[in-house]
Amino acid sequence: MNNNMKDKAEKHWSKVEYLHEVVTNCNIHVRGTKSYYSNAWTGSFEESVVRYLYGDQYSVANWEPIWDIDQLYIGNYVCIGAEVLILMGGNNTHRTDWFSLYPFAESILESYKQKGDTRIDDGTWLGIRSIIMPGVHIGEGAVVAAAAVVTKDVPPYAIVGGNPAKVIGYRFEKDVVEELLALRMYEWSSAKFGALRPYLTSADISELRRQVQAYEANGVLSKD
């Protein structure tokens, strides 16, 4: 069995690709070691998900960019479903405010309009076949529904769906969201996160609050 057949045979929907192990493009910034892509039905994250971003092997070898490159920032504990697309700035040479939006070589510099960096914050979930447009900021803990097309920023802990994607709900009440954001839990040390994980994998904000206070005061969880 050749390597290609072997790789295909070993792929399965229950297996994932951890981003920090595979990303090589210097314009993609991955924080932490927990974010993953479900690559069972496609190539790798860089091959299949991130589109039109300078820094791949071909672009680096064949041309020098004449403008600043939009960056992609991905937080920790991000879950990226199968066949997601993250569109970046390299294809932004179609000026819809001009009479002709064709990317003529003679005016390519003027036709380029930066969309800005794309940011996918900690703890988010991008559903299968969702599309993230350039320059979007997806807030902490947000959920992007399957096949949604995200054209605008997504608030923390929001659930968005549709084309274009709109907020269809929030995972928690506003006061709970504010408390979760204030905890800055994705910035905790590995030891603290691990100790408090049983209370993060629940919906009891009072108990989480109590255990965080106990850990921060004494370095151990409360047994009361």
KAFEN-V767829 format. One record per backbone hydrogen bond with DSSP energy under -1.0 kcal/mol. CO is the residue of the C=O (numbers start at 1). NH is the residue of the N-H. If there is no record, write none. Layout:
# KAFEN-V767829
co=CO nh=NH
co=CO nh=NH
This chain:
# KAFEN-V767829
co=2 nh=6
co=3 nh=7
co=4 nh=8
co=5 nh=9
co=6 nh=10
co=12 nh=15
co=17 nh=37
co=18 nh=21
co=19 nh=22
co=19 nh=23
co=25 nh=28
co=27 nh=72
co=29 nh=74
co=35 nh=19
co=36 nh=80
co=37 nh=17
co=37 nh=39
co=44 nh=48
co=45 nh=49
co=45 nh=50
co=49 nh=86
co=51 nh=88
co=52 nh=90
co=56 nh=60
co=57 nh=61
co=58 nh=62
co=59 nh=63
co=71 nh=118
co=72 nh=29
co=73 nh=120
co=74 nh=31
co=76 nh=123
co=78 nh=36
co=79 nh=126
co=80 nh=38
co=81 nh=84
co=82 nh=129
co=85 nh=132
co=86 nh=51
co=89 nh=92
co=92 nh=113
co=95 nh=98
co=102 nh=104
co=104 nh=107
co=105 nh=108
co=107 nh=111
co=118 nh=73
co=119 nh=138
co=120 nh=75
co=121 nh=124
co=122 nh=141
co=124 nh=79
co=125 nh=144
co=126 nh=81
co=127 nh=130
co=128 nh=147
co=130 nh=85
co=131 nh=150
co=132 nh=87
co=133 nh=136
co=136 nh=119
co=137 nh=154
co=138 nh=121
co=139 nh=142
co=140 nh=157
co=142 nh=125
co=143 nh=160
co=144 nh=127
co=145 nh=148
co=148 nh=131
co=149 nh=165
co=150 nh=133
co=154 nh=139
co=155 nh=158
co=157 nh=171
co=158 nh=143
co=159 nh=168
co=160 nh=145
co=161 nh=166
co=162 nh=149
co=166 nh=161
co=169 nh=159
co=173 nh=177
co=174 nh=178
co=175 nh=179
co=176 nh=180
co=177 nh=181
co=178 nh=182
co=179 nh=183
co=184 nh=187
co=185 nh=188
co=189 nh=193
co=190 nh=194
co=191 nh=195
co=192 nh=196
co=196 nh=199
co=196 nh=200
co=197 nh=201
co=204 nh=208
co=205 nh=209
co=206 nh=210
co=207 nh=211
co=208 nh=212
co=209 nh=213
co=210 nh=214
co=211 nh=215
co=212 nh=216
co=213 nh=217
co=214 nh=218
co=215 nh=219
